[in-house]
Amino acid sequence: MPSRIRILCLHGDGTNATIFAAQTRHLRRALDLQGIDLVYVTGPFECLPGYGVSPFFDDCGPFYRWSPDFYEQDDVSQCCDVDERLDRGRGVIDALDDLRYEFGDVDSNIDGGGKNTFAGILGFSSSAGVVAGILAAQENEQKATPVWLHFKFGILINGTGMPLPLSEVSKIPHAASITTPTVAVVGTNDRWQAESRRLIGCFGNDSITLFEFNNEHKVPAEEAQVEKISTAICKLARVTASL
């Protein structure tokens, strides 16, 4: 039987892997039928409960975030010095690098590591900016992310912020500079939709498959919306399978 495809999932601010699994349950079920698994990991920075957590998940703490606290600023270059930004960016890299102990190191697999690597990476809310930063970094010739991590496609759901700079060689991308194929979802009633569109602007037009739904700041749960998103993800997974 062919190996199942795995997508690494990064939750939004003030939640955790367990909460995000609940928030994405409809998408997870749809993708599971297509041989795709969503894998949830908790972020490295502890924080207060986030938007939409109360009252349903009040007892599901502690709560974490993937984006460093300075990332709330519009211009991250003005909110703390370079060394501090890089230290916090490395906190994200370290958290991702630690995943090799749980999910396997691509370098340790004779067959190239296909069954032990993540094909794609998904980010919701502020973690979409982290995902964009990771995709931008892995496209950089100087390899700013761990060598074992190389995602073939991305998924951004109601993204906020800008691509997170992960190292000195991983600058915030210019407009339309990220080329990794990516599915992007924007809620037209989302109070942060302007940030979602700004983040999408960091990707080339040919790289983005865009869906706009009449939603607020949430992971789509309606059947028709989930079907469209899951179909697009399956298509990306098939197209990039040989890359």
BELKARA-V317208 format. One record per backbone hydrogen bond with DSSP energy under -1.0 kcal/mol. CO is the residue of the C=O (numbers start at 0). NH is the residue of the N-H. E is the energy in kcal/mol with one decimal. If there is no record, write none. Layout:
BEGIN
co->CO nh->NH e->E
co->CO nh->NH e->E
END
This chain:
BEGIN
co->4 nh->36 e->-3.5
co->5 nh->118 e->-2.0
co->5 nh->119 e->-1.3
co->6 nh->38 e->-3.0
co->7 nh->121 e->-3.3
co->8 nh->40 e->-1.5
co->9 nh->123 e->-1.6
co->13 nh->49 e->-2.0
co->14 nh->63 e->-3.5
co->15 nh->19 e->-2.5
co->16 nh->20 e->-2.1
co->17 nh->21 e->-1.4
co->18 nh->22 e->-2.3
co->19 nh->23 e->-1.8
co->21 nh->24 e->-1.2
co->23 nh->27 e->-2.8
co->24 nh->28 e->-2.1
co->25 nh->29 e->-1.9
co->26 nh->30 e->-2.3
co->27 nh->31 e->-2.2
co->28 nh->32 e->-1.3
co->30 nh->33 e->-1.3
co->30 nh->35 e->-2.3
co->31 nh->34 e->-1.5
co->34 nh->4 e->-2.4
co->36 nh->6 e->-2.6
co->38 nh->8 e->-3.1
co->44 nh->64 e->-2.2
co->49 nh->52 e->-1.7
co->52 nh->56 e->-3.1
co->54 nh->57 e->-1.1
co->56 nh->59 e->-1.9
co->62 nh->46 e->-2.3
co->63 nh->14 e->-1.7
co->64 nh->44 e->-2.0
co->67 nh->70 e->-1.6
co->68 nh->71 e->-1.4
co->69 nh->72 e->-2.0
co->74 nh->77 e->-2.0
co->80 nh->84 e->-2.2
co->81 nh->85 e->-2.5
co->82 nh->86 e->-2.4
co->83 nh->87 e->-2.1
co->84 nh->88 e->-2.4
co->85 nh->89 e->-2.6
co->86 nh->90 e->-1.1
co->87 nh->91 e->-1.1
co->88 nh->92 e->-1.8
co->89 nh->93 e->-3.1
co->90 nh->94 e->-1.7
co->91 nh->95 e->-2.1
co->92 nh->96 e->-3.1
co->93 nh->97 e->-2.1
co->95 nh->98 e->-1.2
co->96 nh->99 e->-1.5
co->97 nh->100 e->-1.4
co->98 nh->102 e->-3.1
co->99 nh->103 e->-1.9
co->104 nh->107 e->-2.0
co->105 nh->108 e->-1.3
co->108 nh->111 e->-1.7
co->112 nh->115 e->-1.2
co->118 nh->151 e->-3.1
co->118 nh->152 e->-1.0
co->119 nh->7 e->-2.5
co->120 nh->154 e->-1.9
co->121 nh->9 e->-2.9
co->122 nh->156 e->-2.4
co->123 nh->126 e->-1.8
co->124 nh->127 e->-1.6
co->124 nh->159 e->-1.7
co->125 nh->129 e->-1.0
co->126 nh->130 e->-2.6
co->127 nh->131 e->-2.5
co->128 nh->132 e->-2.0
co->128 nh->163 e->-1.9
co->129 nh->133 e->-2.3
co->130 nh->134 e->-2.7
co->131 nh->135 e->-2.4
co->132 nh->136 e->-2.3
co->133 nh->137 e->-2.4
co->134 nh->138 e->-1.1
co->136 nh->143 e->-1.1
co->139 nh->142 e->-1.9
co->145 nh->148 e->-1.7
co->152 nh->120 e->-1.5
co->153 nh->182 e->-2.4
co->154 nh->122 e->-2.6
co->155 nh->184 e->-2.7
co->156 nh->124 e->-2.4
co->166 nh->169 e->-1.2
co->173 nh->176 e->-1.3
co->177 nh->203 e->-2.4
co->180 nh->153 e->-2.2
co->181 nh->208 e->-2.5
co->182 nh->155 e->-3.0
co->183 nh->210 e->-2.5
co->184 nh->157 e->-2.6
co->185 nh->212 e->-2.3
co->186 nh->189 e->-1.6
co->189 nh->192 e->-1.9
co->191 nh->195 e->-1.7
co->192 nh->196 e->-2.3
co->193 nh->197 e->-1.9
co->194 nh->198 e->-2.4
co->195 nh->199 e->-2.2
co->196 nh->200 e->-1.5
co->198 nh->201 e->-1.8
co->199 nh->202 e->-2.1
co->200 nh->175 e->-2.8
co->201 nh->176 e->-1.0
co->201 nh->177 e->-2.5
co->203 nh->206 e->-1.7
co->206 nh->181 e->-3.2
co->208 nh->183 e->-2.7
co->210 nh->185 e->-2.7
co->212 nh->187 e->-3.1
co->212 nh->214 e->-2.5
co->214 nh->188 e->-2.3
co->215 nh->217 e->-1.8
co->221 nh->225 e->-2.8
co->222 nh->226 e->-2.4
co->223 nh->227 e->-1.8
co->224 nh->228 e->-2.4
co->225 nh->229 e->-2.9
co->226 nh->230 e->-2.2
co->227 nh->231 e->-1.9
co->228 nh->232 e->-2.3
co->229 nh->233 e->-2.5
co->230 nh->234 e->-2.0
co->231 nh->235 e->-2.2
co->232 nh->236 e->-2.6
co->233 nh->237 e->-2.1
co->234 nh->238 e->-2.7
co->235 nh->239 e->-2.5
co->239 nh->242 e->-1.7
END
